[in-house]
Every structure is written in C-alpha cells, then in structure tokens.
Amino acid sequence: MLFNHGAHVQVDTKRCLNQRHNGVECNHCVSHCPGQALILSDHQIYLIQDQCLGCGLCFSDCPTQVFSSTQWDETTISSDVEEQGAKSTQIFCGYHPAPYLSKEEKDKGAVQVHTCLSAISKGMWYELGLLTGVELRLDECQNCPMKDCLERMKFAVETAMEWLSASGHTPDFSLIYTAEKAKKKKKLQAVSSGLKVTSRRDLFLTLMGRKPGSELMAKEKKAPPGSDERAKRARINVLPDWQKRLEDSYSSHFQEGGSPAYWPSIQMSMECVNCGMCARYCPTQALKIRVEVKECIHDFTSGHCLDCRICMLSCPTRSILRDRQPNAQPYKEQSIFKAPVGKCRICEAETITSQDDLCYWCKEEPSEEDILSDVRKKLFGKLV
C-alpha cells in the first residue's frame, strides 16, 4: 500500500476539532483506524507509524482533513474515469489484481486506486456517480488486513447515493463480492489513479528528504506578529477540500424531482442573547451573525456544517439544538433566527434588547462594589 507505516502521511493538528473545543470529543480517526495507529491524548492526535496499514481511511473519515499526503490526490480518479468515458467502470484497490472480463464486458472502464477504496471521500463517490456506473470490486477484501474499512467505505457510498437521488440523478453503484469466471480470460486494462501529479522540483525535494513547499512554510513562520497573514491563519476555515468541491458539483448538477436528503440543521430558542460565541467558534463559518437595522440575524448554510456541535457546546445559554432534517437547498444560506438588538451600555456590544441594556457578559460580571469588597478582604482580612 502507498501509505504503509505512515509513509507520506501528514498530520495537521491545527485543523483537529479537539483543538477547537475540549467538549467536542471527536474520535472518528481513532475509533475507525484498523491498525490502531492513531492516539488521541490531551486533545492532540498522534500517528504511530509502525502500526499504520496504509489504508488511507483517515483521509476521508476525518471531518476537517487533518490527514493529507503529498502523494494522494483523489481528483485524478474522476479525471481518469471521465477520460475513459465508459458507461460502467470497475474500481478496485492496489492489492486487487486486474480483473478478467467476459466478451460482453470489453467496453467497460477500469481504475485501480493505489490504496484502500475507503480513502475515497463521500464527495468523490458523488462525482463518480455523475460520470459513470460504478462497480466496486471487493472480491479480494475478505483476506485483506484492512477489511474492517469496508463498513466506512459502504457508508460513504450510501451517502453519495442519497445525494445523487436528492439532486435528481439515479445512482448506479454495485458491490462485487464474488467474481464470475470468464470463459475467455482477458485482463482488463486498468488506469492507475489516485496519485498526485508532482513537478520535477517537488520530486527532487522529496528525494532529498525535504517537504515540497517547505520554503513557503518558512516564510509564513517569519511573518511578523499582527500581520494580515497571521490573522488569516488564526481563524482557518477547516472545511475539507472534497466538501468544497461537492458544493460546486451538487449545485451545477442539481435537477428538480429528487427527494431531499438529510443535512445538519440548527434550531435556536428565544434564550439567545446574541453573544456571538456560536458564529465565532464555528470551524467552517457555516453559522454567521449579521446586524441590520437594529436586528440580529443568524444565517446558516447546512452544506458547510460538519455536525461538530461546537456551536451548541459554546452557547452559554444553551439556546441551540442540533439535528438533521431534509433540506432541498443545503447550500443556500438560510436565516434561522431574528431578534431586535441594541447597544450594551457598558461595552457597547450588540445585544438582545432588555430592560437593563446589558449584554450577557457584562450582566454576568460582578459589580464594582463586589470587586472592591473582595480586594479589601484580601488586603485586610475578614474583619473589614
């Protein structure tokens, strides 16, 4: 396998949800890793390279793309399938030998991915479903050390099929567990896919033991404190690349007539005080707050939501309820909450109008009298 013993696997812990909020307790990668090569300790992800089986499941299973590789680019799979232009395409992993075809199947396309099929994201399965009928060759998987990945791969395929139906297309996916013997054995000419196309310079840097792009990273580290570059990096949008591509693909290929798929949803109660914590800590900016004509409006884009619950966990008044609901327009920004706002008389923050004209934080702060009383007790003891 391409990523055996963690070869070429990069871990960007800044993108991990556990770094964003202690209460998230995201453990997708740890709980699903077939080689138990990942450990979550003190909200930090660690890769044990010797135990890595090279399946690539963490690439697709992590909701924020913590794991990546300079050698892996799943978009080459859709490019190769499109170039073949076959009505139906067989897709199989790097361990699977090129299958034999019967005479009737001579026009069928074939793509061999250099790692486990579980490394392919839900969004890529959706893109492939738009291009061709997909036949997944799983007849060699039962004896594979990475067979536990199959359930996650099937979940990804089923989700893609749901999205295809919702966007007005008929999904054509089949899983082949037992291969029929062809009368006239002819090996299928498969295209090798899934590898990133690199320049000669990047190849040279890799051979020299240096990561491509290391000079750029060094320049970024030298960025002076308070610079625009550093400010942008401080609030990184961790939406994975496949989810960004899905928005374009889903919107451009949408047809009326499909049954709406289930997408993340948010319901807000009138307990909301417009403190802004939910929008501030949303890792993908799926939830935003704007103020227009003394009214605060909470906008939500369901297709950008990771279902991470950080908005709910960070809400001090427990005003947010998370769920999944049918949504025919997941990429349309929808207003989910509106309320009149005014200026806090102490900090001048925009807050829900109330009798005392105080925002949530100023209201919760102790009064000056209490602060002075505590200082006196510290200085002079309880007799004061």
VEXTORNU-359680 format. One record per residue (C-alpha): x, y, z; residue in three letters. Coordinates in steps of 0.5 Angstrom, whole numbers, padded with zeros to 4 digits, always signed. Layout:
BEGIN
XYZAla;...
***
This chain:
BEGIN
+0000+0000+0000Met;+0002+0007-0002Leu;+0002+0010+0006Phe;+0005+0003+0009Asn;+0008+0005+0016His;+0005+0012+0015Gly;+0009+0014+0009Ala;+0008+0021+0006His;+0002+0022+0011Val;+0002+0029+0014Gln;-0002+0031+0020Val;-0004+0038+0021Asp;-0007+0038+0028Thr;-0009+0046+0028Lys;-0015+0043+0024Arg;-0017+0038+0029Cys;-0024+0039+0032Leu;-0021+0037+0039Asn;-0016+0043+0039Gln;-0022+0048+0037Arg;-0026+0046+0043His;-0025+0041+0049Asn;-0032+0038+0049Gly;-0032+0036+0042Val;-0029+0029+0043Glu;-0029+0028+0036Cys;-0025+0021+0035Asn;-0027+0019+0028His;-0020+0017+0026Cys;-0018+0014+0033Val;-0024+0009+0033Ser;-0024+0007+0026His;-0017+0006+0025Cys;-0016-0001+0023Pro;-0009-0001+0025Gly;-0010+0003+0032Gln;-0004+0007+0029Ala;-0008+0014+0032Leu;-0008+0016+0039Ile;-0012+0022+0042Leu;-0008+0025+0048Ser;-0009+0031+0051Asp;-0013+0034+0045His;-0008+0032+0041Gln;-0007+0027+0035Ile;-0001+0022+0035Tyr;+0001+0018+0029Leu;+0004+0011+0031Ile;+0008+0010+0024Gln;+0010+0003+0025Asp;+0003+0001+0026Gln;+0000+0004+0020Cys;-0003+0000+0015Leu;-0003+0005+0010Gly;-0011+0004+0008Cys;-0012+0012+0008Gly;-0019+0012+0011Leu;-0017+0017+0016Cys;-0016+0022+0010Phe;-0024+0021+0008Ser;-0026+0020+0015Asp;-0023+0026+0019Cys;-0029+0032+0018Pro;-0023+0037+0018Thr;-0018+0034+0013Gln;-0013+0033+0019Val;-0009+0028+0015Phe;-0006+0029+0008Ser;-0001+0027+0003Ser;+0004+0030-0002Thr;+0003+0023-0006Gln;-0005+0023-0006Trp;-0010+0027-0010Asp;-0017+0024-0011Glu;-0019+0028-0016Thr;-0015+0025-0021Thr;-0020+0019-0020Ile;-0025+0023-0023Ser;-0021+0026-0029Ser;-0019+0019-0031Asp;-0026+0016-0031Val;-0028+0022-0035Glu;-0022+0021-0040Glu;-0024+0013-0041Gln;-0032+0015-0042Gly;-0034+0009-0040Ala;-0042+0007-0039Lys;-0039+0003-0033Ser;-0033+0003-0029Thr;-0030-0002-0025Gln;-0026+0001-0019Ile;-0021-0003-0015Phe;-0015-0002-0010Cys;-0008-0003-0010Gly;-0008-0010-0007Tyr;-0013-0013-0012His;-0010-0016-0019Pro;-0013-0013-0025Ala;-0020-0017-0026Pro;-0021-0021-0032Tyr;-0027-0019-0036Leu;-0032-0023-0041Ser;-0033-0022-0048Lys;-0039-0018-0046Glu;-0035-0013-0042Glu;-0030-0011-0046Lys;-0032-0004-0047Asp;-0032-0003-0039Lys;-0027+0002-0036Gly;-0023+0001-0030Ala;-0019+0005-0025Val;-0014+0002-0020Gln;-0013+0006-0014Val;-0006+0005-0010His;-0009+0005-0003Thr;-0016+0002+0000Cys;-0022+0005-0003Leu;-0024+0007+0004Ser;-0019+0013+0003Ala;-0024+0016-0003Ile;-0029+0021+0000Ser;-0036+0022+0000Lys;-0036+0028-0005Gly;-0031+0024-0010Met;-0036+0018-0010Trp;-0042+0023-0011Tyr;-0037+0026-0017Glu;-0036+0019-0020Leu;-0043+0017-0019Gly;-0045+0023-0024Leu;-0040+0021-0029Leu;-0041+0013-0030Thr;-0044+0007-0027Gly;-0039+0004-0021Val;-0037-0003-0020Glu;-0033-0004-0013Leu;-0029-0010-0014Arg;-0029-0013-0006Leu;-0028-0020-0008Asp;-0021-0020-0005Glu;-0022-0016+0001Cys;-0024-0021+0006Gln;-0017-0024+0006Asn;-0014-0016+0007Cys;-0012-0014+0014Pro;-0016-0007+0012Met;-0022-0011+0011Lys;-0025-0007+0017Asp;-0025-0001+0013Cys;-0031-0004+0009Leu;-0036-0001+0013Glu;-0034+0006+0013Arg;-0033+0006+0005Met;-0040+0003+0004Lys;-0043+0009+0009Phe;-0039+0014+0004Ala;-0042+0010-0002Val;-0049+0010+0001Glu;-0049+0018+0003Thr;-0046+0019-0004Ala;-0052+0015-0007Met;-0057+0019-0002Glu;-0054+0026-0005Trp;-0055+0023-0012Leu;-0062+0022-0011Ser;-0063+0028-0008Ala;-0060+0032-0014Ser;-0065+0029-0019Gly;-0060+0023-0021His;-0061+0016-0021Thr;-0055+0013-0017Pro;-0052+0006-0021Asp;-0047+0003-0016Phe;-0046-0004-0015Ser;-0041-0008-0010Leu;-0038-0014-0013Ile;-0036-0019-0007Tyr;-0036-0026-0012Thr;-0032-0025-0019Ala;-0035-0029-0024Glu;-0030-0033-0028Lys;-0030-0031-0035Ala;-0030-0036-0041Lys;-0025-0032-0045Lys;-0020-0030-0040Lys;-0018-0023-0042Lys;-0015-0018-0037Lys;-0018-0011-0036Leu;-0013-0005-0038Gln;-0014-0001-0032Ala;-0011+0006-0031Val;-0007+0007-0025Ser;-0010+0013-0021Ser;-0010+0017-0014Gly;-0003+0019-0015Leu;-0002+0027-0014Lys;+0002+0029-0021Val;+0008+0033-0018Thr;+0013+0037-0021Ser;+0021+0035-0022Arg;+0023+0040-0017Arg;+0018+0037-0012Asp;+0020+0030-0013Leu;+0028+0033-0012Phe;+0026+0036-0005Leu;+0022+0029-0003Thr;+0029+0025-0005Leu;+0033+0030-0001Met;+0028+0029+0005Gly;+0025+0036+0005Arg;+0018+0037+0004Lys;+0015+0041-0002Pro;+0013+0048+0000Gly;+0018+0048+0006Ser;+0021+0055+0003Glu;+0014+0058+0003Leu;+0012+0055+0010Met;+0019+0058+0013Ala;+0017+0065+0010Lys;+0010+0064+0014Glu;+0013+0063+0020Lys;+0017+0069+0019Lys;+0011+0073+0019Ala;+0011+0079+0024Pro;+0006+0079+0030Pro;+0000+0082+0028Gly;+0001+0082+0020Ser;-0005+0080+0016Asp;-0002+0073+0014Glu;-0002+0071+0021Arg;-0009+0074+0023Ala;-0012+0070+0017Lys;-0009+0064+0019Arg;-0011+0065+0026Ala;-0018+0063+0024Arg;-0017+0058+0019Ile;-0023+0055+0016Asn;-0023+0048+0016Val;-0028+0045+0011Leu;-0025+0040+0007Pro;-0023+0040+0000Asp;-0028+0035-0002Trp;-0033+0039+0001Gln;-0032+0045-0002Lys;-0032+0041-0009Arg;-0038+0038-0007Leu;-0042+0045-0007Glu;-0040+0046-0014Asp;-0041+0040-0016Ser;-0048+0039-0013Tyr;-0050+0046-0015Ser;-0048+0045-0022Ser;-0052+0038-0023His;-0058+0039-0019Phe;-0064+0037-0022Gln;-0071+0038-0020Glu;-0075+0032-0018Gly;-0071+0029-0013Gly;-0073+0027-0005Ser;-0069+0032-0001Pro;-0063+0029+0003Ala;-0062+0030+0011Tyr;-0057+0035+0012Trp;-0055+0038+0019Pro;-0060+0043+0022Ser;-0060+0048+0028Ile;-0066+0051+0032Gln;-0065+0057+0036Met;-0069+0059+0042Ser;-0071+0066+0045Met;-0066+0065+0050Glu;-0061+0067+0045Cys;-0057+0073+0048Val;-0053+0075+0041Asn;-0047+0074+0045Cys;-0043+0071+0038Gly;-0040+0065+0041Met;-0043+0060+0036Cys;-0041+0064+0030Ala;-0034+0066+0033Arg;-0032+0059+0034Tyr;-0036+0055+0028Cys;-0030+0052+0025Pro;-0033+0053+0018Thr;-0037+0059+0018Gln;-0043+0055+0017Ala;-0046+0060+0022Leu;-0046+0067+0021Lys;-0049+0073+0025Ile;-0050+0080+0022Arg;-0054+0086+0025Val;-0058+0090+0020Glu;-0063+0096+0022Val;-0062+0094+0030Lys;-0064+0087+0029Glu;-0059+0081+0029Cys;-0060+0075+0024Ile;-0057+0069+0025His;-0055+0065+0018Asp;-0054+0058+0017Phe;-0051+0054+0011Thr;-0053+0047+0012Ser;-0048+0044+0007Gly;-0042+0047+0010His;-0044+0044+0017Cys;-0039+0039+0020Leu;-0044+0037+0025Asp;-0039+0038+0030Cys;-0043+0041+0036Arg;-0038+0047+0037Ile;-0044+0052+0037Cys;-0048+0048+0042Met;-0042+0047+0046Leu;-0040+0054+0046Ser;-0047+0057+0047Cys;-0047+0060+0055Pro;-0055+0060+0055Thr;-0056+0053+0052Arg;-0060+0056+0046Ser;-0058+0052+0040Ile;-0061+0045+0039Leu;-0057+0041+0033Arg;-0061+0036+0029Asp;-0061+0033+0022Arg;-0067+0035+0017Gln;-0069+0034+0010Pro;-0066+0040+0006Asn;-0067+0041-0001Ala;-0062+0047-0002Gln;-0057+0045+0003Pro;-0052+0051+0000Tyr;-0057+0056+0001Lys;-0056+0061+0006Glu;-0062+0061+0011Gln;-0064+0066+0016Ser;-0065+0061+0022Ile;-0066+0067+0028Phe;-0068+0074+0028Lys;-0069+0079+0034Ala;-0068+0086+0036Pro;-0062+0089+0039Val;-0059+0095+0042Gly;-0052+0097+0045Lys;-0050+0095+0051Cys;-0049+0101+0056Arg;-0042+0098+0059Ile;-0038+0095+0053Cys;-0043+0098+0047Glu;-0043+0091+0044Ala;-0049+0089+0040Glu;-0054+0085+0045Thr;-0061+0083+0045Ile;-0065+0089+0048Thr;-0067+0088+0055Ser;-0069+0092+0061Gln;-0062+0093+0064Asp;-0059+0095+0057Asp;-0053+0090+0059Leu;-0050+0084+0054Cys;-0049+0077+0057Tyr;-0042+0078+0059Trp;-0043+0085+0063Cys;-0049+0082+0066Lys;-0045+0076+0069Glu;-0039+0081+0071Glu;-0039+0082+0079Pro;-0041+0089+0081Ser;-0035+0094+0083Glu;-0038+0094+0090Glu;-0037+0086+0090Asp;-0030+0087+0087Ile;-0028+0092+0092Leu;-0030+0088+0098Ser;-0026+0082+0095Asp;-0020+0087+0095Val;-0021+0089+0102Arg;-0022+0082+0105Lys;-0015+0080+0101Lys;-0012+0086+0104Leu;-0014+0087+0111Phe;-0018+0080+0113Gly;-0025+0078+0114Lys;-0025+0084+0120Leu;-0026+0089+0115Val;
***
